């Protein structure tokens, strides 16, 4: 790097001769001064950082990170031969919130057993209604493990209700119909309460159903969460600010209902 054009012209001849010997012809190097406002490019190197990821546990009250860095300061002082490799600037701490080994192995075993014990593919029916026009879900009433949405429309307002079923939708739909027909079940869901209010006020309405998401319900021996319940809560949370949402925010705190059949109290 030359600081002036005179110094550049004195030393450029040697570079031009090297380029010509390499096969380049008509080579002429020119001096391009750097403008005052243009910053010089600096070499940027990323630090080699070691990460310490202790597993997170709510039952541990000790500040693991604080104790870990105290050990580094005590065992690797400033005059230590490995101080420049092991210090607070080169080592960072981040709690590990990933699944533990037991959960990973169990999930792997479940996936292998599921493939091994998978039933032969059959042509299952998606609807068993007498006529296609009677199906509440447009020919998909036998779909299992879904999060569905009911849209209730009047001449003035529109209301939505989000629900789930681990069984077929038709089985869940029959329960909804029962709560719409028999007054003793009117408080079964927020949707049935709204429909009874419209009936008592003699308000005409239309009710349509649709599938929002498909998800797997909780299975014993697998990961300790239910994708079906979590998906329903996510859809309710998306609609929680809507004026016509019939679901209450307390439903977000409800426990998974699909884990009950895997508890010991359910065994016979």
NORBELCOR-V884242 format. One line per field, one symbol per residue. ss: DSSP state (H for helix, E for strand, C for the rest). psi: psi as a letter, one per 20 degrees, with the letter a starting at -180 (. if undefined). burial: I if it has 24 or more other C-alpha atoms within 12 Angstrom, else O. Layout:
ss = ???
psi = ???
burial = ???
//
This chain:
ss = CCCCHHHHHHHHHHHHHHHHHCCCCCCCCCCCCCCCCCCCCCCCCCCCCEEECCECCCCCCCCHHHHHHHHHHHHCCCCCCCCCCCCCCCEEECCECCCCHHHHHHHHHHHHHHHHCCCCCCCCCCCCCCCHHHCCCCCCCCCEEEEEEEEEECCCCEEEEEEEEEEEHHHHHHHHHHHHHCHHHCCCCHHHHHHHHHHHCCCCCEEEEEEEEECCCCCCCCCCCCHHHHHHHHHHHHCCCCCCECCCHHHHHCCCHHHHHHCHHHCC
psi = ppirhghghhihghhhhhhhhiipqlpopqpoqpqhipqppqpppqqoppponqppphioiqnggghghhhghhimrhjqhjhihnrhhipqppppjrqrhggggghghghghhhhjpqqpqmqqipkqgqhiipikljkijpqmqprppoopaihrpqqpprrphaqhhghhhhghhhhgphijhjgrhghghhhghghjlpqrqpqqqpgqprprpppibqlqohghhhghghghhjhiqhjpiqqihhiiqrpiiihijqhiiq.
burial = OOOOOOOOOOOOOOOOOOOOOOOOOOOOOOOOOOOOOOOOOOOOOOOOOOOOOOOOOOOOOOOOIOOOOOOIOOOOOOOOOOOOOIIIOOOOIOOOOOOOOOOOOOOOOOOOOOOOOOOOOOOOOOIOOOOOOOOIIOOIIIIIIIIIIIIIOOOOOOIIIIIIIIIIIIOIIOOIOOIIOOOOOOOOIIIIIIIIOOOOOOOOOOIOIIIIIIIIIIIOOIIOIIIIIIIIIOIIOOOOOOOIIIIIOOIOOOOIOIIOOOOOOOOO
//
